[in-house]
């Protein structure tokens, strides 16, 4: 059996999506990967407490060089952005190309890009008169929310919705599809690693 894919999760805030991943890993719903490190952009991020409680190694890294250093120390094969509020530098994106995923609380390409995060997204959806919103798991590239979409799920906008009410329903979807996206990408990385190992053994 192949070794599990080592995952580093980058966070900035409360870490509810991180907690969902921790819970799903504990329940056996993330069979091919393990969270080996949680890296926060702020030392007051509650996500750090969630990680520590689960026995996961943590670090605070404010500067791009620090983030890269922590990723390398962790031996991460894959990166998950779970409420990470910084743009990754080009060096990290190039090093982990097609191995970095993000969760966004809208149906990309709508309501995404610079300035669209958190409650701002849901407020814009409601002000735009949309009948549906949703969440998107996508690869991270050099742009903001411009990477290839891995999967999406729609969430209806109900009459009289407030941004908080819509956010709660979208977040429930985020918790589920982030794990699904992680599983899909981890499986691909595992196949790639096996191919490389096979090639190395044939030399």
ChimeraX commands (.cxc) that place a marker at each C-alpha (Angstrom):
marker #1 position 0.00,0.00,0.00 radius 0.5
marker #1 position 1.33,3.45,-0.91 radius 0.5
marker #1 position 2.24,5.94,1.78 radius 0.5
marker #1 position -0.37,8.57,2.52 radius 0.5
marker #1 position -0.09,11.98,0.88 radius 0.5
marker #1 position 1.25,14.51,3.37 radius 0.5
marker #1 position -0.97,17.60,3.56 radius 0.5
marker #1 position -0.18,21.03,4.95 radius 0.5
marker #1 position -3.18,23.26,5.67 radius 0.5
marker #1 position -2.77,27.05,5.55 radius 0.5
marker #1 position -5.15,29.09,7.71 radius 0.5
marker #1 position -5.75,32.62,8.97 radius 0.5
marker #1 position -8.82,32.49,11.20 radius 0.5
marker #1 position -11.23,30.26,13.06 radius 0.5
marker #1 position -10.51,27.10,11.13 radius 0.5
marker #1 position -13.96,25.58,10.67 radius 0.5
marker #1 position -12.94,24.09,7.33 radius 0.5
marker #1 position -9.78,22.75,8.97 radius 0.5
marker #1 position -11.90,21.17,11.70 radius 0.5
marker #1 position -14.11,19.54,9.07 radius 0.5
marker #1 position -11.00,18.01,7.48 radius 0.5
marker #1 position -9.67,16.85,10.85 radius 0.5
marker #1 position -13.02,15.21,11.66 radius 0.5
marker #1 position -13.30,13.54,8.26 radius 0.5
marker #1 position -9.76,12.21,8.47 radius 0.5
marker #1 position -10.54,10.77,11.92 radius 0.5
marker #1 position -13.69,9.13,10.48 radius 0.5
marker #1 position -11.74,7.50,7.66 radius 0.5
marker #1 position -13.27,9.73,4.98 radius 0.5
marker #1 position -9.86,10.94,3.81 radius 0.5
marker #1 position -8.22,7.56,3.23 radius 0.5
marker #1 position -5.20,8.50,1.10 radius 0.5
marker #1 position -3.93,11.59,2.93 radius 0.5
marker #1 position -2.99,12.88,6.35 radius 0.5
marker #1 position -2.73,16.41,7.69 radius 0.5
marker #1 position 0.83,16.74,8.93 radius 0.5
marker #1 position 1.05,20.47,9.60 radius 0.5
marker #1 position -1.13,23.55,10.01 radius 0.5
marker #1 position 0.52,26.87,9.15 radius 0.5
marker #1 position -1.18,30.10,10.21 radius 0.5
marker #1 position -0.57,33.63,8.98 radius 0.5
marker #1 position -1.53,34.99,12.43 radius 0.5
marker #1 position -0.58,33.78,15.89 radius 0.5
marker #1 position -4.11,34.46,17.20 radius 0.5
marker #1 position -5.80,32.19,14.62 radius 0.5
marker #1 position -8.11,29.83,16.52 radius 0.5
marker #1 position -7.33,27.21,13.86 radius 0.5
marker #1 position -4.00,26.69,15.66 radius 0.5
marker #1 position -5.86,25.54,18.77 radius 0.5
marker #1 position -7.96,23.15,16.70 radius 0.5
marker #1 position -4.82,21.65,15.18 radius 0.5
marker #1 position -3.02,21.36,18.51 radius 0.5
marker #1 position -6.02,19.62,20.06 radius 0.5
marker #1 position -5.89,17.07,17.23 radius 0.5
marker #1 position -2.18,16.51,17.78 radius 0.5
marker #1 position -1.15,18.17,14.51 radius 0.5
marker #1 position 2.09,20.14,14.35 radius 0.5
marker #1 position 1.57,23.90,13.98 radius 0.5
marker #1 position 3.56,26.94,12.95 radius 0.5
marker #1 position 3.00,30.67,12.46 radius 0.5
marker #1 position 4.53,32.07,9.29 radius 0.5
marker #1 position 3.89,35.67,8.32 radius 0.5
marker #1 position 6.43,36.06,5.52 radius 0.5
marker #1 position 6.56,34.04,2.26 radius 0.5
marker #1 position 10.04,32.72,3.06 radius 0.5
marker #1 position 8.79,31.44,6.40 radius 0.5
marker #1 position 5.84,29.69,4.76 radius 0.5
marker #1 position 8.12,27.93,2.27 radius 0.5
marker #1 position 10.48,26.92,5.06 radius 0.5
marker #1 position 7.64,25.41,7.12 radius 0.5
marker #1 position 6.24,23.58,4.09 radius 0.5
marker #1 position 9.62,22.06,3.33 radius 0.5
marker #1 position 10.16,21.04,6.96 radius 0.5
marker #1 position 6.78,19.29,6.95 radius 0.5
marker #1 position 7.59,17.25,3.84 radius 0.5
marker #1 position 4.19,18.23,2.45 radius 0.5
marker #1 position 3.11,16.71,-0.86 radius 0.5
marker #1 position 0.03,18.91,-1.06 radius 0.5
marker #1 position -1.28,22.22,0.30 radius 0.5
marker #1 position -4.85,23.09,1.25 radius 0.5
marker #1 position -5.84,26.73,1.73 radius 0.5
marker #1 position -8.66,26.80,4.29 radius 0.5
marker #1 position -9.55,30.41,4.98 radius 0.5
marker #1 position -6.02,31.58,4.23 radius 0.5
marker #1 position -6.12,35.34,3.70 radius 0.5
marker #1 position -2.81,35.87,1.93 radius 0.5
marker #1 position -1.76,35.43,-1.69 radius 0.5
marker #1 position 0.87,32.74,-2.10 radius 0.5
marker #1 position 4.15,33.85,-3.68 radius 0.5
marker #1 position 5.15,32.62,-7.12 radius 0.5
marker #1 position 7.90,30.38,-5.72 radius 0.5
marker #1 position 5.46,28.29,-3.68 radius 0.5
marker #1 position 2.97,28.03,-6.55 radius 0.5
marker #1 position 5.70,26.86,-8.93 radius 0.5
marker #1 position 7.10,24.35,-6.43 radius 0.5
marker #1 position 3.68,22.85,-5.67 radius 0.5
marker #1 position 2.04,23.29,-9.08 radius 0.5
marker #1 position -1.27,21.36,-9.30 radius 0.5
marker #1 position -0.86,20.34,-5.66 radius 0.5
marker #1 position -2.43,23.42,-4.02 radius 0.5
marker #1 position -6.21,23.70,-3.61 radius 0.5
marker #1 position -8.48,26.38,-2.19 radius 0.5
marker #1 position -12.12,26.59,-1.12 radius 0.5
marker #1 position -14.12,29.65,-2.18 radius 0.5
marker #1 position -17.69,30.50,-1.03 radius 0.5
marker #1 position -19.26,31.20,-4.43 radius 0.5
marker #1 position -19.75,29.60,-7.82 radius 0.5
marker #1 position -16.56,30.73,-9.54 radius 0.5
marker #1 position -16.26,32.68,-11.85 radius 0.5
marker #1 position -18.98,34.67,-10.08 radius 0.5
marker #1 position -18.16,36.72,-6.98 radius 0.5
marker #1 position -14.49,35.85,-6.78 radius 0.5
marker #1 position -11.13,37.53,-7.15 radius 0.5
marker #1 position -9.59,40.41,-5.27 radius 0.5
marker #1 position -11.80,41.77,-2.49 radius 0.5
marker #1 position -14.27,38.87,-2.54 radius 0.5
marker #1 position -13.85,36.94,0.68 radius 0.5
marker #1 position -15.90,36.00,3.72 radius 0.5
marker #1 position -19.17,37.81,4.28 radius 0.5
marker #1 position -18.41,40.21,1.43 radius 0.5
marker #1 position -19.12,37.39,-1.03 radius 0.5
marker #1 position -22.53,36.55,0.42 radius 0.5
marker #1 position -23.53,40.19,0.68 radius 0.5
marker #1 position -22.64,40.70,-2.99 radius 0.5
marker #1 position -24.60,37.60,-4.01 radius 0.5
marker #1 position -27.72,38.91,-2.26 radius 0.5
marker #1 position -27.28,42.43,-3.63 radius 0.5
marker #1 position -26.90,40.92,-7.10 radius 0.5
marker #1 position -30.32,39.29,-6.83 radius 0.5
marker #1 position -28.93,35.80,-7.44 radius 0.5
marker #1 position -31.20,32.78,-7.09 radius 0.5
marker #1 position -28.33,30.47,-6.20 radius 0.5
marker #1 position -24.83,30.56,-4.82 radius 0.5
marker #1 position -22.53,27.78,-3.72 radius 0.5
marker #1 position -18.94,26.79,-3.10 radius 0.5
marker #1 position -15.98,25.93,-5.30 radius 0.5
marker #1 position -12.84,23.89,-4.77 radius 0.5
marker #1 position -10.15,24.92,-7.23 radius 0.5
marker #1 position -6.44,24.69,-7.91 radius 0.5
marker #1 position -4.36,27.70,-6.92 radius 0.5
marker #1 position -2.37,29.48,-9.60 radius 0.5
marker #1 position -0.75,32.91,-9.87 radius 0.5
marker #1 position -4.10,34.72,-9.98 radius 0.5
marker #1 position -6.76,35.22,-7.29 radius 0.5
marker #1 position -9.43,32.49,-7.59 radius 0.5
marker #1 position -8.39,31.87,-11.22 radius 0.5
marker #1 position -7.14,28.28,-10.99 radius 0.5
marker #1 position -8.85,25.32,-12.63 radius 0.5
marker #1 position -12.10,24.28,-10.93 radius 0.5
marker #1 position -12.02,20.84,-9.31 radius 0.5
marker #1 position -15.64,20.71,-8.15 radius 0.5
marker #1 position -18.57,22.95,-7.26 radius 0.5
marker #1 position -21.87,22.57,-5.48 radius 0.5
marker #1 position -24.85,24.92,-5.68 radius 0.5
marker #1 position -26.73,26.35,-2.72 radius 0.5
marker #1 position -30.15,28.02,-3.20 radius 0.5
marker #1 position -30.60,31.63,-2.17 radius 0.5
marker #1 position -33.82,31.80,-0.15 radius 0.5
marker #1 position -36.22,34.71,0.00 radius 0.5
marker #1 position -35.33,37.00,2.87 radius 0.5
marker #1 position -31.85,35.53,3.30 radius 0.5
marker #1 position -29.32,37.53,5.27 radius 0.5
marker #1 position -25.58,37.28,4.51 radius 0.5
marker #1 position -25.13,35.26,7.71 radius 0.5
marker #1 position -27.90,32.81,6.85 radius 0.5
marker #1 position -26.57,32.26,3.34 radius 0.5
marker #1 position -23.03,31.95,4.68 radius 0.5
marker #1 position -24.07,29.19,7.08 radius 0.5
marker #1 position -25.61,27.08,4.32 radius 0.5
marker #1 position -22.67,27.63,2.00 radius 0.5
marker #1 position -20.22,26.76,4.78 radius 0.5
marker #1 position -21.92,23.39,5.33 radius 0.5
marker #1 position -21.26,22.63,1.66 radius 0.5
marker #1 position -17.68,23.89,1.93 radius 0.5
marker #1 position -17.00,21.44,4.74 radius 0.5
marker #1 position -18.07,18.53,2.58 radius 0.5
marker #1 position -16.62,19.39,-0.82 radius 0.5
marker #1 position -13.23,20.52,0.48 radius 0.5
marker #1 position -12.64,16.96,1.68 radius 0.5
marker #1 position -13.88,15.59,-1.64 radius 0.5
marker #1 position -11.52,17.88,-3.53 radius 0.5
marker #1 position -8.64,16.91,-1.27 radius 0.5
marker #1 position -9.34,13.24,-1.93 radius 0.5
marker #1 position -9.43,13.75,-5.70 radius 0.5
marker #1 position -6.13,15.62,-5.82 radius 0.5
marker #1 position -4.42,13.34,-3.29 radius 0.5
marker #1 position -5.34,10.34,-5.43 radius 0.5
marker #1 position -3.76,11.99,-8.49 radius 0.5
marker #1 position -0.60,12.85,-6.58 radius 0.5
marker #1 position -0.38,9.29,-5.30 radius 0.5
marker #1 position -0.57,7.93,-8.86 radius 0.5
marker #1 position 2.16,10.35,-9.97 radius 0.5
marker #1 position 4.40,9.30,-7.10 radius 0.5
marker #1 position 3.91,5.62,-7.91 radius 0.5
marker #1 position 4.84,6.26,-11.54 radius 0.5
marker #1 position 8.01,8.05,-10.48 radius 0.5
marker #1 position 8.90,5.22,-8.09 radius 0.5
marker #1 position 8.33,2.67,-10.84 radius 0.5
marker #1 position 10.54,4.61,-13.26 radius 0.5
marker #1 position 13.24,4.91,-10.62 radius 0.5
marker #1 position 13.15,1.17,-9.99 radius 0.5
marker #1 position 13.54,0.39,-13.69 radius 0.5
marker #1 position 16.75,2.36,-14.12 radius 0.5
marker link #1:1,2 radius 0.2
marker link #1:2,3 radius 0.2
marker link #1:3,4 radius 0.2
marker link #1:4,5 radius 0.2
marker link #1:5,6 radius 0.2
marker link #1:6,7 radius 0.2
marker link #1:7,8 radius 0.2
marker link #1:8,9 radius 0.2
marker link #1:9,10 radius 0.2
marker link #1:10,11 radius 0.2
marker link #1:11,12 radius 0.2
marker link #1:12,13 radius 0.2
marker link #1:13,14 radius 0.2
marker link #1:14,15 radius 0.2
marker link #1:15,16 radius 0.2
marker link #1:16,17 radius 0.2
marker link #1:17,18 radius 0.2
marker link #1:18,19 radius 0.2
marker link #1:19,20 radius 0.2
marker link #1:20,21 radius 0.2
marker link #1:21,22 radius 0.2
marker link #1:22,23 radius 0.2
marker link #1:23,24 radius 0.2
marker link #1:24,25 radius 0.2
marker link #1:25,26 radius 0.2
marker link #1:26,27 radius 0.2
marker link #1:27,28 radius 0.2
marker link #1:28,29 radius 0.2
marker link #1:29,30 radius 0.2
marker link #1:30,31 radius 0.2
marker link #1:31,32 radius 0.2
marker link #1:32,33 radius 0.2
marker link #1:33,34 radius 0.2
marker link #1:34,35 radius 0.2
marker link #1:35,36 radius 0.2
marker link #1:36,37 radius 0.2
marker link #1:37,38 radius 0.2
marker link #1:38,39 radius 0.2
marker link #1:39,40 radius 0.2
marker link #1:40,41 radius 0.2
marker link #1:41,42 radius 0.2
marker link #1:42,43 radius 0.2
marker link #1:43,44 radius 0.2
marker link #1:44,45 radius 0.2
marker link #1:45,46 radius 0.2
marker link #1:46,47 radius 0.2
marker link #1:47,48 radius 0.2
marker link #1:48,49 radius 0.2
marker link #1:49,50 radius 0.2
marker link #1:50,51 radius 0.2
marker link #1:51,52 radius 0.2
marker link #1:52,53 radius 0.2
marker link #1:53,54 radius 0.2
marker link #1:54,55 radius 0.2
marker link #1:55,56 radius 0.2
marker link #1:56,57 radius 0.2
marker link #1:57,58 radius 0.2
marker link #1:58,59 radius 0.2
marker link #1:59,60 radius 0.2
marker link #1:60,61 radius 0.2
marker link #1:61,62 radius 0.2
marker link #1:62,63 radius 0.2
marker link #1:63,64 radius 0.2
marker link #1:64,65 radius 0.2
marker link #1:65,66 radius 0.2
marker link #1:66,67 radius 0.2
marker link #1:67,68 radius 0.2
marker link #1:68,69 radius 0.2
marker link #1:69,70 radius 0.2
marker link #1:70,71 radius 0.2
marker link #1:71,72 radius 0.2
marker link #1:72,73 radius 0.2
marker link #1:73,74 radius 0.2
marker link #1:74,75 radius 0.2
marker link #1:75,76 radius 0.2
marker link #1:76,77 radius 0.2
marker link #1:77,78 radius 0.2
marker link #1:78,79 radius 0.2
marker link #1:79,80 radius 0.2
marker link #1:80,81 radius 0.2
marker link #1:81,82 radius 0.2
marker link #1:82,83 radius 0.2
marker link #1:83,84 radius 0.2
marker link #1:84,85 radius 0.2
marker link #1:85,86 radius 0.2
marker link #1:86,87 radius 0.2
marker link #1:87,88 radius 0.2
marker link #1:88,89 radius 0.2
marker link #1:89,90 radius 0.2
marker link #1:90,91 radius 0.2
marker link #1:91,92 radius 0.2
marker link #1:92,93 radius 0.2
marker link #1:93,94 radius 0.2
marker link #1:94,95 radius 0.2
marker link #1:95,96 radius 0.2
marker link #1:96,97 radius 0.2
marker link #1:97,98 radius 0.2
marker link #1:98,99 radius 0.2
marker link #1:99,100 radius 0.2
marker link #1:100,101 radius 0.2
marker link #1:101,102 radius 0.2
marker link #1:102,103 radius 0.2
marker link #1:103,104 radius 0.2
marker link #1:104,105 radius 0.2
marker link #1:105,106 radius 0.2
marker link #1:106,107 radius 0.2
marker link #1:107,108 radius 0.2
marker link #1:108,109 radius 0.2
marker link #1:109,110 radius 0.2
marker link #1:110,111 radius 0.2
marker link #1:111,112 radius 0.2
marker link #1:112,113 radius 0.2
marker link #1:113,114 radius 0.2
marker link #1:114,115 radius 0.2
marker link #1:115,116 radius 0.2
marker link #1:116,117 radius 0.2
marker link #1:117,118 radius 0.2
marker link #1:118,119 radius 0.2
marker link #1:119,120 radius 0.2
marker link #1:120,121 radius 0.2
marker link #1:121,122 radius 0.2
marker link #1:122,123 radius 0.2
marker link #1:123,124 radius 0.2
marker link #1:124,125 radius 0.2
marker link #1:125,126 radius 0.2
marker link #1:126,127 radius 0.2
marker link #1:127,128 radius 0.2
marker link #1:128,129 radius 0.2
marker link #1:129,130 radius 0.2
marker link #1:130,131 radius 0.2
marker link #1:131,132 radius 0.2
marker link #1:132,133 radius 0.2
marker link #1:133,134 radius 0.2
marker link #1:134,135 radius 0.2
marker link #1:135,136 radius 0.2
marker link #1:136,137 radius 0.2
marker link #1:137,138 radius 0.2
marker link #1:138,139 radius 0.2
marker link #1:139,140 radius 0.2
marker link #1:140,141 radius 0.2
marker link #1:141,142 radius 0.2
marker link #1:142,143 radius 0.2
marker link #1:143,144 radius 0.2
marker link #1:144,145 radius 0.2
marker link #1:145,146 radius 0.2
marker link #1:146,147 radius 0.2
marker link #1:147,148 radius 0.2
marker link #1:148,149 radius 0.2
marker link #1:149,150 radius 0.2
marker link #1:150,151 radius 0.2
marker link #1:151,152 radius 0.2
marker link #1:152,153 radius 0.2
marker link #1:153,154 radius 0.2
marker link #1:154,155 radius 0.2
marker link #1:155,156 radius 0.2
marker link #1:156,157 radius 0.2
marker link #1:157,158 radius 0.2
marker link #1:158,159 radius 0.2
marker link #1:159,160 radius 0.2
marker link #1:160,161 radius 0.2
marker link #1:161,162 radius 0.2
marker link #1:162,163 radius 0.2
marker link #1:163,164 radius 0.2
marker link #1:164,165 radius 0.2
marker link #1:165,166 radius 0.2
marker link #1:166,167 radius 0.2
marker link #1:167,168 radius 0.2
marker link #1:168,169 radius 0.2
marker link #1:169,170 radius 0.2
marker link #1:170,171 radius 0.2
marker link #1:171,172 radius 0.2
marker link #1:172,173 radius 0.2
marker link #1:173,174 radius 0.2
marker link #1:174,175 radius 0.2
marker link #1:175,176 radius 0.2
marker link #1:176,177 radius 0.2
marker link #1:177,178 radius 0.2
marker link #1:178,179 radius 0.2
marker link #1:179,180 radius 0.2
marker link #1:180,181 radius 0.2
marker link #1:181,182 radius 0.2
marker link #1:182,183 radius 0.2
marker link #1:183,184 radius 0.2
marker link #1:184,185 radius 0.2
marker link #1:185,186 radius 0.2
marker link #1:186,187 radius 0.2
marker link #1:187,188 radius 0.2
marker link #1:188,189 radius 0.2
marker link #1:189,190 radius 0.2
marker link #1:190,191 radius 0.2
marker link #1:191,192 radius 0.2
marker link #1:192,193 radius 0.2
marker link #1:193,194 radius 0.2
marker link #1:194,195 radius 0.2
marker link #1:195,196 radius 0.2
marker link #1:196,197 radius 0.2
marker link #1:197,198 radius 0.2
marker link #1:198,199 radius 0.2
marker link #1:199,200 radius 0.2
marker link #1:200,201 radius 0.2
marker link #1:201,202 radius 0.2
marker link #1:202,203 radius 0.2
view
